[in-house]
């Protein structure tokens, strides 16, 4: 199954740009591939893998902005 993360993060302030870049880099470190600039995808082989990624994802979740996860 595919796990898709779509987000719209504010990038007006320098700190917001750093947070958005950190979020994108964290997704890449977790094995996601960029489909579009704010859409990242990863193939998961089991529901356990999806659950683990969701737990990690909530730990790196951006404080402001919108993030949507589709499975």
PDB file with SEQRES, HELIX, SHEET and CRYST1 records, atoms N, CA, C and O in Angstrom:
SEQRES   1 A   71  UNK UNK UNK UNK UNK UNK UNK UNK UNK UNK UNK UNK UNK          
SEQRES   2 A   71  UNK UNK UNK UNK UNK UNK UNK UNK UNK UNK UNK UNK UNK          
SEQRES   3 A   71  UNK UNK UNK UNK UNK UNK UNK UNK UNK UNK UNK UNK UNK          
SEQRES   4 A   71  UNK UNK UNK UNK UNK UNK UNK UNK UNK UNK UNK UNK UNK          
SEQRES   5 A   71  UNK UNK UNK UNK UNK UNK UNK UNK UNK UNK UNK UNK UNK          
SEQRES   6 A   71  UNK UNK UNK UNK UNK UNK                                      
HELIX    1 AA1 UNK A   14  UNK A   29  1                                  16    
HELIX    2 AA2 UNK A   47  UNK A   60  1                                  14    
SHEET    1 AA1 4 UNK A  33  UNK A  36  0                                        
SHEET    2 AA1 4 UNK A  39  UNK A  43 -1                                        
SHEET    3 AA1 4 UNK A   2  UNK A   8 -1                                        
SHEET    4 AA1 4 UNK A  66  UNK A  70 -1                                        
CRYST1    1.000    1.000    1.000  90.00  90.00  90.00 P 1           1          
ATOM      1  N   UNK A   1       0.832  -1.171   0.000  1.00  0.00           N  
ATOM      2  CA  UNK A   1       0.000   0.000   0.000  1.00  0.00           C  
ATOM      3  C   UNK A   1       0.881   1.240   0.000  1.00  0.00           C  
ATOM      4  O   UNK A   1       1.993   1.239   0.529  1.00  0.00           O  
ATOM      5  N   UNK A   2       0.363   2.283  -0.598  1.00  0.00           N  
ATOM      6  CA  UNK A   2       1.102   3.541  -0.678  1.00  0.00           C  
ATOM      7  C   UNK A   2       0.677   4.465   0.444  1.00  0.00           C  
ATOM      8  O   UNK A   2      -0.505   4.554   0.779  1.00  0.00           O  
ATOM      9  N   UNK A   3       1.636   5.143   1.015  1.00  0.00           N  
ATOM     10  CA  UNK A   3       1.393   6.163   2.029  1.00  0.00           C  
ATOM     11  C   UNK A   3       1.785   7.497   1.406  1.00  0.00           C  
ATOM     12  O   UNK A   3       2.916   7.674   0.955  1.00  0.00           O  
ATOM     13  N   UNK A   4       0.847   8.426   1.386  1.00  0.00           N  
ATOM     14  CA  UNK A   4       1.068   9.727   0.759  1.00  0.00           C  
ATOM     15  C   UNK A   4       0.940  10.810   1.832  1.00  0.00           C  
ATOM     16  O   UNK A   4      -0.040  10.845   2.576  1.00  0.00           O  
ATOM     17  N   UNK A   5       1.932  11.683   1.903  1.00  0.00           N  
ATOM     18  CA  UNK A   5       1.903  12.815   2.829  1.00  0.00           C  
ATOM     19  C   UNK A   5       1.847  14.087   1.998  1.00  0.00           C  
ATOM     20  O   UNK A   5       2.733  14.354   1.186  1.00  0.00           O  
ATOM     21  N   UNK A   6       0.788  14.870   2.215  1.00  0.00           N  
ATOM     22  CA  UNK A   6       0.622  16.148   1.520  1.00  0.00           C  
ATOM     23  C   UNK A   6       0.593  17.244   2.576  1.00  0.00           C  
ATOM     24  O   UNK A   6      -0.031  17.087   3.625  1.00  0.00           O  
ATOM     25  N   UNK A   7       1.262  18.341   2.300  1.00  0.00           N  
ATOM     26  CA  UNK A   7       1.308  19.391   3.312  1.00  0.00           C  
ATOM     27  C   UNK A   7       1.377  20.769   2.682  1.00  0.00           C  
ATOM     28  O   UNK A   7       1.793  20.944   1.537  1.00  0.00           O  
ATOM     29  N   UNK A   8       0.955  21.736   3.475  1.00  0.00           N  
ATOM     30  CA  UNK A   8       1.034  23.150   3.119  1.00  0.00           C  
ATOM     31  C   UNK A   8       1.520  23.865   4.370  1.00  0.00           C  
ATOM     32  O   UNK A   8       0.747  24.103   5.297  1.00  0.00           O  
ATOM     33  N   UNK A   9       2.793  24.203   4.392  1.00  0.00           N  
ATOM     34  CA  UNK A   9       3.403  24.808   5.568  1.00  0.00           C  
ATOM     35  C   UNK A   9       3.748  26.264   5.294  1.00  0.00           C  
ATOM     36  O   UNK A   9       4.154  26.605   4.183  1.00  0.00           O  
ATOM     37  N   UNK A  10       3.592  27.122   6.289  1.00  0.00           N  
ATOM     38  CA  UNK A  10       3.949  28.529   6.095  1.00  0.00           C  
ATOM     39  C   UNK A  10       5.460  28.690   5.953  1.00  0.00           C  
ATOM     40  O   UNK A  10       6.234  28.006   6.621  1.00  0.00           O  
ATOM     41  N   UNK A  11       5.866  29.602   5.074  1.00  0.00           N  
ATOM     42  CA  UNK A  11       7.301  29.843   4.845  1.00  0.00           C  
ATOM     43  C   UNK A  11       7.596  31.341   4.763  1.00  0.00           C  
ATOM     44  O   UNK A  11       8.486  31.767   4.027  1.00  0.00           O  
ATOM     45  N   UNK A  12       6.851  32.124   5.517  1.00  0.00           N  
ATOM     46  CA  UNK A  12       7.042  33.576   5.496  1.00  0.00           C  
ATOM     47  C   UNK A  12       8.261  33.966   6.325  1.00  0.00           C  
ATOM     48  O   UNK A  12       9.132  34.695   5.853  1.00  0.00           O  
ATOM     49  N   UNK A  13       8.317  33.484   7.545  1.00  0.00           N  
ATOM     50  CA  UNK A  13       9.429  33.785   8.448  1.00  0.00           C  
ATOM     51  C   UNK A  13      10.585  32.822   8.199  1.00  0.00           C  
ATOM     52  O   UNK A  13      10.385  31.716   7.696  1.00  0.00           O  
ATOM     53  N   UNK A  14      11.777  33.243   8.549  1.00  0.00           N  
ATOM     54  CA  UNK A  14      12.956  32.389   8.381  1.00  0.00           C  
ATOM     55  C   UNK A  14      12.819  31.113   9.209  1.00  0.00           C  
ATOM     56  O   UNK A  14      13.195  30.035   8.748  1.00  0.00           O  
ATOM     57  N   UNK A  15      12.289  31.221  10.417  1.00  0.00           N  
ATOM     58  CA  UNK A  15      12.110  30.043  11.272  1.00  0.00           C  
ATOM     59  C   UNK A  15      11.097  29.072  10.663  1.00  0.00           C  
ATOM     60  O   UNK A  15      11.244  27.858  10.804  1.00  0.00           O  
ATOM     61  N   UNK A  16      10.071  29.596   9.986  1.00  0.00           N  
ATOM     62  CA  UNK A  16       9.084  28.740   9.326  1.00  0.00           C  
ATOM     63  C   UNK A  16       9.709  28.014   8.141  1.00  0.00           C  
ATOM     64  O   UNK A  16       9.419  26.840   7.910  1.00  0.00           O  
ATOM     65  N   UNK A  17      10.562  28.703   7.391  1.00  0.00           N  
ATOM     66  CA  UNK A  17      11.249  28.052   6.268  1.00  0.00           C  
ATOM     67  C   UNK A  17      12.138  26.924   6.774  1.00  0.00           C  
ATOM     68  O   UNK A  17      12.179  25.849   6.177  1.00  0.00           O  
ATOM     69  N   UNK A  18      12.849  27.165   7.873  1.00  0.00           N  
ATOM     70  CA  UNK A  18      13.706  26.121   8.452  1.00  0.00           C  
ATOM     71  C   UNK A  18      12.879  24.924   8.910  1.00  0.00           C  
ATOM     72  O   UNK A  18      13.266  23.776   8.692  1.00  0.00           O  
ATOM     73  N   UNK A  19      11.738  25.196   9.546  1.00  0.00           N  
ATOM     74  CA  UNK A  19      10.870  24.115  10.012  1.00  0.00           C  
ATOM     75  C   UNK A  19      10.327  23.306   8.832  1.00  0.00           C  
ATOM     76  O   UNK A  19      10.279  22.078   8.895  1.00  0.00           O  
ATOM     77  N   UNK A  20       9.922  23.982   7.764  1.00  0.00           N  
ATOM     78  CA  UNK A  20       9.402  23.290   6.582  1.00  0.00           C  
ATOM     79  C   UNK A  20      10.490  22.453   5.921  1.00  0.00           C  
ATOM     80  O   UNK A  20      10.232  21.327   5.496  1.00  0.00           O  
ATOM     81  N   UNK A  21      11.696  22.991   5.830  1.00  0.00           N  
ATOM     82  CA  UNK A  21      12.816  22.238   5.260  1.00  0.00           C  
ATOM     83  C   UNK A  21      13.146  21.036   6.132  1.00  0.00           C  
ATOM     84  O   UNK A  21      13.413  19.949   5.618  1.00  0.00           O  
ATOM     85  N   UNK A  22      13.131  21.222   7.433  1.00  0.00           N  
ATOM     86  CA  UNK A  22      13.380  20.110   8.348  1.00  0.00           C  
ATOM     87  C   UNK A  22      12.333  19.024   8.212  1.00  0.00           C  
ATOM     88  O   UNK A  22      12.658  17.838   8.278  1.00  0.00           O  
ATOM     89  N   UNK A  23      11.077  19.413   8.023  1.00  0.00           N  
ATOM     90  CA  UNK A  23       9.997  18.449   7.839  1.00  0.00           C  
ATOM     91  C   UNK A  23      10.199  17.652   6.554  1.00  0.00           C  
ATOM     92  O   UNK A  23      10.058  16.429   6.552  1.00  0.00           O  
ATOM     93  N   UNK A  24      10.529  18.342   5.460  1.00  0.00           N  
ATOM     94  CA  UNK A  24      10.778  17.648   4.184  1.00  0.00           C  
ATOM     95  C   UNK A  24      11.979  16.714   4.294  1.00  0.00           C  
ATOM     96  O   UNK A  24      11.933  15.591   3.791  1.00  0.00           O  
ATOM     97  N   UNK A  25      13.044  17.156   4.937  1.00  0.00           N  
ATOM     98  CA  UNK A  25      14.227  16.309   5.103  1.00  0.00           C  
ATOM     99  C   UNK A  25      13.924  15.091   5.964  1.00  0.00           C  
ATOM    100  O   UNK A  25      14.444  14.005   5.707  1.00  0.00           O  
ATOM    101  N   UNK A  26      13.090  15.263   6.982  1.00  0.00           N  
ATOM    102  CA  UNK A  26      12.710  14.133   7.830  1.00  0.00           C  
ATOM    103  C   UNK A  26      11.927  13.101   7.022  1.00  0.00           C  
ATOM    104  O   UNK A  26      12.122  11.899   7.198  1.00  0.00           O  
ATOM    105  N   UNK A  27      11.046  13.563   6.139  1.00  0.00           N  
ATOM    106  CA  UNK A  27      10.311  12.625   5.285  1.00  0.00           C  
ATOM    107  C   UNK A  27      11.269  11.858   4.373  1.00  0.00           C  
ATOM    108  O   UNK A  27      11.116  10.650   4.187  1.00  0.00           O  
ATOM    109  N   UNK A  28      12.244  12.546   3.812  1.00  0.00           N  
ATOM    110  CA  UNK A  28      13.234  11.872   2.961  1.00  0.00           C  
ATOM    111  C   UNK A  28      14.032  10.853   3.766  1.00  0.00           C  
ATOM    112  O   UNK A  28      14.317   9.762   3.272  1.00  0.00           O  
ATOM    113  N   UNK A  29      14.395  11.197   4.998  1.00  0.00           N  
ATOM    114  CA  UNK A  29      15.135  10.271   5.859  1.00  0.00           C  
ATOM    115  C   UNK A  29      14.318   9.030   6.195  1.00  0.00           C  
ATOM    116  O   UNK A  29      14.881   7.963   6.440  1.00  0.00           O  
ATOM    117  N   UNK A  30      12.988   9.165   6.207  1.00  0.00           N  
ATOM    118  CA  UNK A  30      12.113   8.029   6.488  1.00  0.00           C  
ATOM    119  C   UNK A  30      11.852   7.176   5.248  1.00  0.00           C  
ATOM    120  O   UNK A  30      11.118   6.190   5.322  1.00  0.00           O  
ATOM    121  N   UNK A  31      12.438   7.539   4.120  1.00  0.00           N  
ATOM    122  CA  UNK A  31      12.299   6.737   2.913  1.00  0.00           C  
ATOM    123  C   UNK A  31      11.225   7.209   1.954  1.00  0.00           C  
ATOM    124  O   UNK A  31      10.921   6.517   0.983  1.00  0.00           O  
ATOM    125  N   UNK A  32      10.648   8.363   2.203  1.00  0.00           N  
ATOM    126  CA  UNK A  32       9.649   8.908   1.284  1.00  0.00           C  
ATOM    127  C   UNK A  32      10.352   9.499   0.070  1.00  0.00           C  
ATOM    128  O   UNK A  32      11.496   9.947   0.150  1.00  0.00           O  
ATOM    129  N   UNK A  33       9.644   9.490  -1.052  1.00  0.00           N  
ATOM    130  CA  UNK A  33      10.155  10.104  -2.272  1.00  0.00           C  
ATOM    131  C   UNK A  33       9.252  11.273  -2.638  1.00  0.00           C  
ATOM    132  O   UNK A  33       8.032  11.202  -2.487  1.00  0.00           O  
ATOM    133  N   UNK A  34       9.863  12.346  -3.118  1.00  0.00           N  
ATOM    134  CA  UNK A  34       9.088  13.528  -3.475  1.00  0.00           C  
ATOM    135  C   UNK A  34       8.378  13.295  -4.808  1.00  0.00           C  
ATOM    136  O   UNK A  34       9.018  13.015  -5.821  1.00  0.00           O  
ATOM    137  N   UNK A  35       7.049  13.413  -4.797  1.00  0.00           N  
ATOM    138  CA  UNK A  35       6.250  13.324  -6.007  1.00  0.00           C  
ATOM    139  C   UNK A  35       6.062  14.724  -6.592  1.00  0.00           C  
ATOM    140  O   UNK A  35       6.226  14.936  -7.793  1.00  0.00           O  
ATOM    141  N   UNK A  36       5.719  15.663  -5.733  1.00  0.00           N  
ATOM    142  CA  UNK A  36       5.680  17.086  -6.036  1.00  0.00           C  
ATOM    143  C   UNK A  36       6.334  17.779  -4.853  1.00  0.00           C  
ATOM    144  O   UNK A  36       6.730  17.115  -3.896  1.00  0.00           O  
ATOM    145  N   UNK A  37       6.454  19.094  -4.898  1.00  0.00           N  
ATOM    146  CA  UNK A  37       7.202  19.778  -3.852  1.00  0.00           C  
ATOM    147  C   UNK A  37       6.601  19.551  -2.467  1.00  0.00           C  
ATOM    148  O   UNK A  37       7.348  19.441  -1.495  1.00  0.00           O  
ATOM    149  N   UNK A  38       5.294  19.479  -2.347  1.00  0.00           N  
ATOM    150  CA  UNK A  38       4.688  19.254  -1.038  1.00  0.00           C  
ATOM    151  C   UNK A  38       3.895  17.954  -0.983  1.00  0.00           C  
ATOM    152  O   UNK A  38       2.974  17.823  -0.177  1.00  0.00           O  
ATOM    153  N   UNK A  39       4.245  16.991  -1.836  1.00  0.00           N  
ATOM    154  CA  UNK A  39       3.614  15.672  -1.846  1.00  0.00           C  
ATOM    155  C   UNK A  39       4.717  14.618  -1.856  1.00  0.00           C  
ATOM    156  O   UNK A  39       5.536  14.566  -2.773  1.00  0.00           O  
ATOM    157  N   UNK A  40       4.724  13.780  -0.820  1.00  0.00           N  
ATOM    158  CA  UNK A  40       5.739  12.739  -0.688  1.00  0.00           C  
ATOM    159  C   UNK A  40       5.050  11.391  -0.576  1.00  0.00           C  
ATOM    160  O   UNK A  40       3.983  11.284   0.029  1.00  0.00           O  
ATOM    161  N   UNK A  41       5.664  10.346  -1.164  1.00  0.00           N  
ATOM    162  CA  UNK A  41       5.064   9.021  -1.206  1.00  0.00           C  
ATOM    163  C   UNK A  41       6.066   7.967  -0.758  1.00  0.00           C  
ATOM    164  O   UNK A  41       7.276   8.114  -0.924  1.00  0.00           O  
ATOM    165  N   UNK A  42       5.514   6.888  -0.180  1.00  0.00           N  
ATOM    166  CA  UNK A  42       6.342   5.751   0.189  1.00  0.00           C  
ATOM    167  C   UNK A  42       5.477   4.498   0.115  1.00  0.00           C  
ATOM    168  O   UNK A  42       4.315   4.507   0.522  1.00  0.00           O  
ATOM    169  N   UNK A  43       6.059   3.416  -0.412  1.00  0.00           N  
ATOM    170  CA  UNK A  43       5.346   2.145  -0.457  1.00  0.00           C  
ATOM    171  C   UNK A  43       5.595   1.403   0.844  1.00  0.00           C  
ATOM    172  O   UNK A  43       6.738   1.264   1.279  1.00  0.00           O  
ATOM    173  N   UNK A  44       4.527   0.929   1.460  1.00  0.00           N  
ATOM    174  CA  UNK A  44       4.620   0.178   2.714  1.00  0.00           C  
ATOM    175  C   UNK A  44       4.158  -1.249   2.462  1.00  0.00           C  
ATOM    176  O   UNK A  44       3.165  -1.479   1.772  1.00  0.00           O  
ATOM    177  N   UNK A  45       4.883  -2.199   3.022  1.00  0.00           N  
ATOM    178  CA  UNK A  45       4.581  -3.607   2.777  1.00  0.00           C  
ATOM    179  C   UNK A  45       3.608  -4.202   3.781  1.00  0.00           C  
ATOM    180  O   UNK A  45       3.077  -5.288   3.546  1.00  0.00           O  
ATOM    181  N   UNK A  46       3.357  -3.515   4.900  1.00  0.00           N  
ATOM    182  CA  UNK A  46       2.448  -4.060   5.908  1.00  0.00           C  
ATOM    183  C   UNK A  46       1.793  -2.935   6.697  1.00  0.00           C  
ATOM    184  O   UNK A  46       2.252  -1.793   6.687  1.00  0.00           O  
ATOM    185  N   UNK A  47       0.716  -3.287   7.376  1.00  0.00           N  
ATOM    186  CA  UNK A  47       0.038  -2.310   8.224  1.00  0.00           C  
ATOM    187  C   UNK A  47       0.917  -1.921   9.407  1.00  0.00           C  
ATOM    188  O   UNK A  47       0.845  -0.790   9.887  1.00  0.00           O  
ATOM    189  N   UNK A  48       1.743  -2.846   9.878  1.00  0.00           N  
ATOM    190  CA  UNK A  48       2.664  -2.538  10.977  1.00  0.00           C  
ATOM    191  C   UNK A  48       3.637  -1.446  10.567  1.00  0.00           C  
ATOM    192  O   UNK A  48       3.931  -0.545  11.353  1.00  0.00           O  
ATOM    193  N   UNK A  49       4.135  -1.521   9.349  1.00  0.00           N  
ATOM    194  CA  UNK A  49       5.054  -0.494   8.852  1.00  0.00           C  
ATOM    195  C   UNK A  49       4.343   0.857   8.759  1.00  0.00           C  
ATOM    196  O   UNK A  49       4.927   1.889   9.089  1.00  0.00           O  
ATOM    197  N   UNK A  50       3.099   0.855   8.317  1.00  0.00           N  
ATOM    198  CA  UNK A  50       2.314   2.090   8.240  1.00  0.00           C  
ATOM    199  C   UNK A  50       2.133   2.678   9.635  1.00  0.00           C  
ATOM    200  O   UNK A  50       2.318   3.878   9.835  1.00  0.00           O  
ATOM    201  N   UNK A  51       1.769   1.829  10.602  1.00  0.00           N  
ATOM    202  CA  UNK A  51       1.560   2.306  11.969  1.00  0.00           C  
ATOM    203  C   UNK A  51       2.832   2.903  12.550  1.00  0.00           C  
ATOM    204  O   UNK A  51       2.785   3.935  13.219  1.00  0.00           O  
ATOM    205  N   UNK A  52       3.966   2.263  12.299  1.00  0.00           N  
ATOM    206  CA  UNK A  52       5.248   2.772  12.789  1.00  0.00           C  
ATOM    207  C   UNK A  52       5.563   4.123  12.161  1.00  0.00           C  
ATOM    208  O   UNK A  52       5.982   5.049  12.856  1.00  0.00           O  
ATOM    209  N   UNK A  53       5.367   4.239  10.859  1.00  0.00           N  
ATOM    210  CA  UNK A  53       5.629   5.511  10.181  1.00  0.00           C  
ATOM    211  C   UNK A  53       4.696   6.613  10.673  1.00  0.00           C  
ATOM    212  O   UNK A  53       5.107   7.768  10.786  1.00  0.00           O  
ATOM    213  N   UNK A  54       3.448   6.266  10.964  1.00  0.00           N  
ATOM    214  CA  UNK A  54       2.523   7.269  11.487  1.00  0.00           C  
ATOM    215  C   UNK A  54       2.973   7.769  12.854  1.00  0.00           C  
ATOM    216  O   UNK A  54       2.892   8.964  13.136  1.00  0.00           O  
ATOM    217  N   UNK A  55       3.450   6.858  13.705  1.00  0.00           N  
ATOM    218  CA  UNK A  55       3.944   7.278  15.022  1.00  0.00           C  
ATOM    219  C   UNK A  55       5.132   8.218  14.883  1.00  0.00           C  
ATOM    220  O   UNK A  55       5.200   9.243  15.562  1.00  0.00           O  
ATOM    221  N   UNK A  56       6.065   7.873  14.007  1.00  0.00           N  
ATOM    222  CA  UNK A  56       7.235   8.727  13.786  1.00  0.00           C  
ATOM    223  C   UNK A  56       6.795  10.045  13.161  1.00  0.00           C  
ATOM    224  O   UNK A  56       7.289  11.113  13.524  1.00  0.00           O  
ATOM    225  N   UNK A  57       5.865   9.958  12.222  1.00  0.00           N  
ATOM    226  CA  UNK A  57       5.381  11.155  11.526  1.00  0.00           C  
ATOM    227  C   UNK A  57       4.782  12.156  12.511  1.00  0.00           C  
ATOM    228  O   UNK A  57       5.024  13.358  12.393  1.00  0.00           O  
ATOM    229  N   UNK A  58       4.002  11.675  13.480  1.00  0.00           N  
ATOM    230  CA  UNK A  58       3.392  12.585  14.445  1.00  0.00           C  
ATOM    231  C   UNK A  58       4.436  13.240  15.337  1.00  0.00           C  
ATOM    232  O   UNK A  58       4.190  14.312  15.889  1.00  0.00           O  
ATOM    233  N   UNK A  59       5.601  12.608  15.487  1.00  0.00           N  
ATOM    234  CA  UNK A  59       6.666  13.197  16.298  1.00  0.00           C  
ATOM    235  C   UNK A  59       7.359  14.341  15.560  1.00  0.00           C  
ATOM    236  O   UNK A  59       7.846  15.278  16.193  1.00  0.00           O  
ATOM    237  N   UNK A  60       7.407  14.276  14.220  1.00  0.00           N  
ATOM    238  CA  UNK A  60       8.083  15.328  13.451  1.00  0.00           C  
ATOM    239  C   UNK A  60       7.094  16.315  12.842  1.00  0.00           C  
ATOM    240  O   UNK A  60       7.488  17.224  12.110  1.00  0.00           O  
ATOM    241  N   UNK A  61       5.819  16.138  13.144  1.00  0.00           N  
ATOM    242  CA  UNK A  61       4.759  16.955  12.562  1.00  0.00           C  
ATOM    243  C   UNK A  61       5.024  18.427  12.806  1.00  0.00           C  
ATOM    244  O   UNK A  61       5.413  18.825  13.905  1.00  0.00           O  
ATOM    245  N   UNK A  62       4.816  19.217  11.795  1.00  0.00           N  
ATOM    246  CA  UNK A  62       5.001  20.669  11.910  1.00  0.00           C  
ATOM    247  C   UNK A  62       3.936  21.257  12.839  1.00  0.00           C  
ATOM    248  O   UNK A  62       2.785  20.821  12.831  1.00  0.00           O  
ATOM    249  N   UNK A  63       4.324  22.227  13.618  1.00  0.00           N  
ATOM    250  CA  UNK A  63       3.405  22.833  14.574  1.00  0.00           C  
ATOM    251  C   UNK A  63       2.351  23.668  13.856  1.00  0.00           C  
ATOM    252  O   UNK A  63       1.176  23.616  14.219  1.00  0.00           O  
ATOM    253  N   UNK A  64       2.745  24.427  12.855  1.00  0.00           N  
ATOM    254  CA  UNK A  64       1.779  25.236  12.111  1.00  0.00           C  
ATOM    255  C   UNK A  64       1.688  24.709  10.686  1.00  0.00           C  
ATOM    256  O   UNK A  64       2.588  24.021  10.205  1.00  0.00           O  
ATOM    257  N   UNK A  65       0.600  25.040  10.029  1.00  0.00           N  
ATOM    258  CA  UNK A  65       0.404  24.557   8.671  1.00  0.00           C  
ATOM    259  C   UNK A  65      -0.540  23.372   8.650  1.00  0.00           C  
ATOM    260  O   UNK A  65      -1.097  22.973   9.672  1.00  0.00           O  
ATOM    261  N   UNK A  66      -0.704  22.820   7.457  1.00  0.00           N  
ATOM    262  CA  UNK A  66      -1.614  21.683   7.277  1.00  0.00           C  
ATOM    263  C   UNK A  66      -0.841  20.497   6.742  1.00  0.00           C  
ATOM    264  O   UNK A  66      -0.041  20.628   5.815  1.00  0.00           O  
ATOM    265  N   UNK A  67      -1.086  19.331   7.337  1.00  0.00           N  
ATOM    266  CA  UNK A  67      -0.464  18.085   6.893  1.00  0.00           C  
ATOM    267  C   UNK A  67      -1.561  17.040   6.788  1.00  0.00           C  
ATOM    268  O   UNK A  67      -2.358  16.873   7.712  1.00  0.00           O  
ATOM    269  N   UNK A  68      -1.603  16.335   5.660  1.00  0.00           N  
ATOM    270  CA  UNK A  68      -2.614  15.305   5.429  1.00  0.00           C  
ATOM    271  C   UNK A  68      -1.903  14.019   5.024  1.00  0.00           C  
ATOM    272  O   UNK A  68      -1.040  14.022   4.146  1.00  0.00           O  
ATOM    273  N   UNK A  69      -2.277  12.918   5.677  1.00  0.00           N  
ATOM    274  CA  UNK A  69      -1.695  11.610   5.362  1.00  0.00           C  
ATOM    275  C   UNK A  69      -2.780  10.740   4.756  1.00  0.00           C  
ATOM    276  O   UNK A  69      -3.858  10.591   5.330  1.00  0.00           O  
ATOM    277  N   UNK A  70      -2.498  10.168   3.605  1.00  0.00           N  
ATOM    278  CA  UNK A  70      -3.432   9.297   2.895  1.00  0.00           C  
ATOM    279  C   UNK A  70      -2.802   7.914   2.777  1.00  0.00           C  
ATOM    280  O   UNK A  70      -1.632   7.779   2.419  1.00  0.00           O  
ATOM    281  N   UNK A  71      -3.591   6.898   3.083  1.00  0.00           N  
ATOM    282  CA  UNK A  71      -3.073   5.522   2.987  1.00  0.00           C  
ATOM    283  C   UNK A  71      -3.970   4.736   2.053  1.00  0.00           C  
ATOM    284  O   UNK A  71      -3.730   3.552   1.818  1.00  0.00           O  
TER     285      UNK A  71                                                      
END                                                                             
